[in-house]
């Protein structure tokens, strides 16, 4: 399966935001990470086989550092398809438009 470039928009809450930020900086070196009260707001682009696999990989890395970490993410494919996740669970798929 060919790798696809996905755009990530996420909110991350954790018991240790500093440790979560360190993991994000390692996995998303070109991403933008901002603080918003008790959460980290993330914008980045990642290449992978699927949004599900990228989401699983990112959350697993975060939870290795801090067990109590929550990930609310939205992955947008080049065709505009959006997949929304809460932790490991796919919550919504919004079809894109092939123009």
N, C-alpha and C positions, 0 to 999 in steps of 0.2 A: 504494500500500500504506500502510495506517495505521501510525503509530508506536506501538510497544508499550514499556511501561516494564519494563526488565530489572534484576534485582538481580545485581550483580557481586561475586564473591569471588575474589581473585587473590593469587598469590605471584609476585613479580618479583625476578629476580636480574640483576645488571648489573656491569660493570666500574667504573661510576661511579654509585653509588646517589644521590648528591646531585643529579646531572643528571637522573636518572630521577624523583626526587621532584619536581623543579621541573616536569617535564612533567606528572606526575600532578596536581599542584596546579592547573595551568592547565586540564587537561581534566576534572578531577573536583573542582571547588571545594567541593562539599558532601560529598565522600567522606571516609572515615577511612583514614589511612595510618599504619601502625605499623612499627617496625623489629623484625626478628627475626634476630639475628646477621647473616648476609650476604644477607638478603632484605628486601623490603618487603612487608608484608601490607596488602591493600587491600579495603575494603568500600565499595560505592557503589551508586547507582541511576542508570541512564541510559536515555534514550528513544531508540529507533531502529527501523529497518525490520526488522532481524533481529539475532540474537546474533552471527552470523558477520560481518556488516558492522561492528558495534560492536567486536568483537574485532580485526578487521583494522585498523580505524582507530586504535585505542589502541596496538597493537603497532607500527604504522608510525610513529606519532608518537614513541614511545619509541626506536625504532631510528634515527630521524633525529637524535636527540640523542646516543645511545650505541649504536653498531653491535652490540656484544656484549651484548644484553639478551634475557633469556628470560622468557616470560609463560606461567604456568600459571593458567588462568582457568576459572571456573565461572559460567555465566550462567543465571539462573532467571527464567522467564517467569511472568506472572500466573497461568497455569493450572497451574503447578507443574512444567512441563517444564524439565529441566536439560540444558544442553549444556556439555560439558567440552572445553577446548582446551589443546593444548600448542603454543605459538607460533601459527602460522596453521592448524594441523591439528586438525580435529574428531576427538576420541578416543572420545567416548561421548555418547549421548543417552539420558536417562532420562525416559520418558513421565510426564507429570503426570496428575492426576486432575481431571477436569471435574466439580466438585460443584455 
